[in-house]
Amino acid sequence: MSHLPSTAAEFYDKLAPFYHLLYGDWDGAINRQGKALRRLLGECGVSAGEPVLDAACGIGTQTIGLAVSGYAVTASDISQGAVERLRSELATRGIPAIARVDDLRTLSQTQSCSMSAVLACDNSVPHLLSDEEIQNAFASCYRCLRPGGVAIFSVRDYATMPRVNPDVRPYGMRYEAGHRFLAVQVWEWDGDQYDLRIYLTSEAPDGACTTQVLRSRYYAVPIDRLLVLLEQAGFVDAYRLDDVLFQPVLIARRTV
Ligand SMILES: C[S@@+](CC[C@H](N)C(=O)[O-])C[C@H]1O[C@@H](n2cnc3c(N)ncnc32)[C@H](O)[C@@H]1O
């Protein structure tokens, strides 16, 4: 089995035009997640108007909801294609937010101590393929936070997942502008990592079909390990919440 089938940037560049179709109702997800994150940020003492960095923004599932809620959102992602799609979504919706390409492992575009909150949601962190890479990302998030600021990550709970090979996970059938669209994930385990393929099939009204196969790789890092890595990066009060988003959420604070 080949390692590093494609970079995360290449994978999400190709996925960006279709990403919303992975959801049955992407706008509904934006609203639900925006509301949940607004409540969580408020509980953490971060109010609307304060600066928030969405450091793995993708096409904006969290960015858009938070910007609509009044947060001063800066969004970054390693995928140029995802950032361009987000810019276009923001322009179409008339929502103000900065969107730019940056790597979660360095966050070189974001000034130190400039953010009240930093987030990376929907299992973005496990795209980093070693503890060292994750540690670099957590240290970068810590650097960007003001004293007392909070970091929020949502991740899969790999410890509870059965490991079968191949693990085939279909999304639902989608219909858009007369096109039919079907996406299927296939996971293939390789130690504590797995290769993920998404098979994307699109059928036009005249019956013409295209299928693309996009490949990426994940490190199935357990949540307990992430909590340790957060503390090693300097964070305090790191904990897990299970009832905020559709994945467990990890919260940690920069010291005051
Ligand atoms: C599953 S998507 C989630 C995107 C967005 N948070 C959402 O929920 O729609 C994971 C995102 O992590 C980004 N990502 C992966 N590695 C990254 C890195 N090193 N730096 C910044 N973003 C990265 C990908 O480009 C992708 O947009």
The ligand as an SDF file (V2000), in Angstrom:
LIG
                    3D

 27 29  0  0  0  0  0  0  0  0999 V2000
  -12.8110   17.5550    6.6830 C   0  0  0  0  0  0  0  0  0  0  0  0
  -12.2230   19.1280    6.1400 S   0  0  0  0  0  0  0  0  0  0  0  0
  -13.0710   20.2210    7.2600 C   0  0  0  0  0  0  0  0  0  0  0  0
  -13.1650   21.6220    6.7390 C   0  0  0  0  0  0  0  0  0  0  0  0
  -14.0820   22.5620    7.5520 C   0  0  0  0  0  0  0  0  0  0  0  0
  -13.6110   22.7060    8.9150 N   0  0  0  0  0  0  0  0  0  0  0  0
  -15.5010   22.0260    7.5110 C   0  0  0  0  0  0  0  0  0  0  0  0
  -15.9830   21.4730    8.5200 O   0  0  0  0  0  0  0  0  0  0  0  0
  -16.1200   22.1540    6.4420 O   0  0  0  0  0  0  0  0  0  0  0  0
  -10.5540   19.1540    6.7540 C   0  0  0  0  0  0  0  0  0  0  0  0
   -9.8120   20.4310    6.3670 C   0  0  0  0  0  0  0  0  0  0  0  0
   -8.5110   20.4200    6.9700 O   0  0  0  0  0  0  0  0  0  0  0  0
   -7.6420   21.0730    6.0650 C   0  0  0  0  0  0  0  0  0  0  0  0
   -6.2570   20.7590    6.3820 N   0  0  0  0  0  0  0  0  0  0  0  0
   -5.6460   19.5480    6.3630 C   0  0  0  0  0  0  0  0  0  0  0  0
   -4.3350   19.6920    6.6830 N   0  0  0  0  0  0  0  0  0  0  0  0
   -4.1430   21.0190    6.9190 C   0  0  0  0  0  0  0  0  0  0  0  0
   -3.0150   21.7920    7.2980 C   0  0  0  0  0  0  0  0  0  0  0  0
   -1.8050   21.2320    7.4980 N   0  0  0  0  0  0  0  0  0  0  0  0
   -3.1780   23.1200    7.4440 N   0  0  0  0  0  0  0  0  0  0  0  0
   -4.3810   23.7160    7.2470 C   0  0  0  0  0  0  0  0  0  0  0  0
   -5.4910   23.0330    6.8700 N   0  0  0  0  0  0  0  0  0  0  0  0
   -5.3590   21.6990    6.7180 C   0  0  0  0  0  0  0  0  0  0  0  0
   -8.0750   20.5400    4.7240 C   0  0  0  0  0  0  0  0  0  0  0  0
   -7.5600   21.2630    3.6350 O   0  0  0  0  0  0  0  0  0  0  0  0
   -9.5910   20.5820    4.8790 C   0  0  0  0  0  0  0  0  0  0  0  0
  -10.1360   21.7730    4.3990 O   0  0  0  0  0  0  0  0  0  0  0  0
  1  2  1  0
  2  3  1  0
  2 10  1  0
  3  4  1  0
  4  5  1  0
  5  6  1  0
  5  7  1  0
  7  8  2  0
  7  9  1  0
 10 11  1  0
 11 12  1  0
 11 26  1  0
 12 13  1  0
 13 14  1  0
 13 24  1  0
 14 15  1  0
 14 23  1  0
 15 16  2  0
 16 17  1  0
 17 18  1  0
 17 23  2  0
 18 19  1  0
 18 20  2  0
 20 21  1  0
 21 22  2  0
 22 23  1  0
 24 25  1  0
 24 26  1  0
 26 27  1  0
M  CHG  2   2   1   9  -1
M  END
$$$$
